[in-house]
């Protein structure tokens, strides 16, 4: 289901709770909402659609990848950049890493560990920041 985008900075600045298997339908809501906003968005966190759970979706090239309880376990290549956000006005400066390694559960609740680089890594870092209540 396509959900409205949350713009309430108080809500967005709160840390999200761990996702459970029962939260898997939120992944489909994120897919639908990202698809509806594809012209101006490349990733989302569940709190952006009003769900305070550690769930993100990122456009990883040919696929939209949903991650439950993502955690960055490795990073390299810090750089400064500017980012925008569908939930916020304007762009802001931030530090990101060119390469990251992420652990997460997939839609079947199977643990995954993958390395990401470049643009996809940057999107993942932005969305995990959302889960941690960090607004750029």
FENHU-V676506 format. One record per backbone hydrogen bond with DSSP energy under -0.5 kcal/mol. NH is the residue of the N-H (numbers start at 0). CO is the residue of the C=O. E is the energy in kcal/mol with one decimal. If there is no record, write none. Layout:
NH&CO&E ; NH&CO&E
This chain:
5&47&-3.1 ; 8&6&-0.8 ; 11&7&-2.6 ; 12&8&-1.5 ; 13&10&-1.6 ; 15&130&-3.1 ; 16&51&-2.3 ; 22&19&-2.1 ; 23&20&-1.7 ; 25&22&-1.9 ; 26&22&-0.5 ; 26&23&-1.4 ; 27&23&-0.7 ; 28&24&-1.7 ; 29&25&-2.5 ; 30&26&-2.1 ; 31&27&-2.7 ; 32&28&-2.5 ; 33&29&-2.9 ; 34&30&-2.4 ; 35&31&-1.8 ; 36&32&-1.0 ; 36&33&-0.8 ; 37&34&-1.0 ; 39&36&-2.5 ; 40&36&-0.7 ; 43&56&-2.4 ; 45&54&-2.7 ; 47&44&-1.8 ; 48&45&-1.8 ; 49&46&-1.3 ; 50&45&-2.4 ; 51&49&-0.6 ; 52&50&-1.8 ; 53&16&-2.3 ; 54&52&-2.0 ; 55&66&-2.4 ; 56&43&-2.7 ; 57&64&-1.9 ; 58&41&-2.8 ; 59&57&-0.9 ; 59&62&-3.1 ; 61&59&-1.0 ; 64&57&-3.0 ; 64&62&-0.6 ; 65&63&-0.6 ; 66&55&-2.7 ; 67&104&-2.5 ; 68&53&-3.7 ; 70&102&-2.2 ; 72&70&-0.6 ; 72&100&-3.0 ; 73&100&-1.2 ; 75&98&-2.2 ; 78&95&-2.7 ; 80&93&-2.6 ; 82&91&-2.5 ; 84&87&-0.5 ; 84&89&-0.6 ; 87&84&-1.1 ; 91&82&-2.4 ; 93&80&-2.5 ; 95&78&-2.7 ; 97&76&-1.7 ; 98&75&-2.2 ; 99&115&-2.5 ; 100&73&-2.4 ; 101&113&-3.1 ; 102&70&-2.6 ; 103&111&-1.9 ; 104&67&-2.8 ; 105&109&-2.2 ; 108&105&-2.1 ; 111&103&-3.4 ; 113&101&-2.3 ; 115&99&-2.8 ; 117&97&-1.7 ; 119&116&-0.8 ; 120&116&-1.0 ; 121&117&-2.1 ; 122&118&-2.3 ; 123&119&-2.3 ; 124&120&-2.2 ; 125&121&-2.0 ; 126&122&-2.5 ; 127&123&-2.7 ; 128&124&-2.0 ; 129&125&-1.5 ; 130&126&-1.7 ; 131&127&-1.5 ; 132&129&-1.8 ; 133&128&-2.9 ; 134&132&-0.6 ; 135&133&-0.5
